Amino acid sequence: MTAPTLAPRALRCERDVAESLAGRAVTLAELYAACRDSGVAEVDDGLAPIEGFGSDQRYKRRLRCVLQGLRKAGRARRVEQATWLIDGTRDEPRRCLLIVAGDLSHLELVVGDAADLLDALGEAPDLVLADPPWALDRQVLGDDERDRGERVYRRDSSLVVPGYIDVPADRYRRFTRRWITAAAAVLRPGAYLAVITGPTAAARAQVEAEDAGLHLVNQIIARRPFALRTTRRFSHAHFVVTVMCAGRPDSPRRFFATPPDLPKAASGVDYPLDLWADIPKPTERPGLLRYDNSLPELLVRRCLQALTPGPDNGGRAWQALVVDPFVGGGTTAIVAHRERRRFIGGDANSEAVRFVMSRIAETPPAPPTLFEPD
């Protein structure tokens, strides 16, 4: 491996080597090579092995300690490089696994039916967060009375991810019962099912969840920035988040934390309300491919922060498992990854899964300086 070119300065120790590369993204192996090429590795018996640690050497350990100090001082950041493992082909994936270097987290995407995905889970999730189809005949084209895509949204269809799969209204009850029953069966006591819908579908979701043995915790009303114009009834201008839990709602196993950005009471104590009027529009992608009706990130982030443990609320990074059987445009996948929750998602539309993969790949972490070892 060719070491990166060093800045013209006197290099006396491993810290000098690291600081000479400040502002650049380099691997740990490249830093080792730079120490060897500059002669720093030979100083103070740096090439001597560390007893009991295999091929590790003193200069390598000193360099890792330097990087830890730079990280704590805010001068170094580890960049988590990711690799997709794809079952199937790139154009027609069946299952995709995102391996993240440096931790035990993963993000898995599956092409397939929602109930089948839930039935096949090998681990009980902490949260099943779902935005299922709403049975609105979304992509019925050529019929001015029924079209919900070109006519209502006035979108350029060439910039919308193809293959959206809706559910006919006459099959919606059976469809909802099947996937919610599967979700209820995999939840451990205290875990959550949160279903994001409009008001009509919310009633169906709650009934089916209660029939499956779950208990209502909350119905959250959140502003929906895309209210559709109506002429003979009020326009739906809000999401309904129906939050159900497995087991008794008063069980100590049920986790809850107030999202930090919710308003507090006048006394300063937490006073979380179930009305979220500040939900903004999803991030625009002008001129780029986008998914049909993605969720706002703030709505998803609050659900994750409230209903699952993580580093933002006293839990551990990658401790919680979030499952979304209708991954769609991938908002939940991206937010879960940013919030350091493990994630498994699926969609019957393989184009949606490919789109989510590309969104994750194009959303890098903050600009790095140096790599930080584990």
ZIJO-V263215 format. One record per helix or strand of 2 or more residues. SS is the DSSP state (hx for helix, st for strand). FROM is the first residue (numbers start at 1). TO is the last residue. If there is no record, write none. Layout:
ss: [SS/SS]
from: [FROM/FROM]
to: [TO/TO]
This chain:
ss: [hx/hx/hx/hx/st/st/st/hx/st/hx/hx/hx/st/hx/st/st/st/hx/st/hx/st/hx]
from: [14/28/40/58/82/93/106/114/127/150/157/169/192/199/215/238/275/297/321/331/342/350]
to: [20/38/45/72/88/100/111/119/130/153/159/186/197/211/223/245/276/307/324/338/347/361]
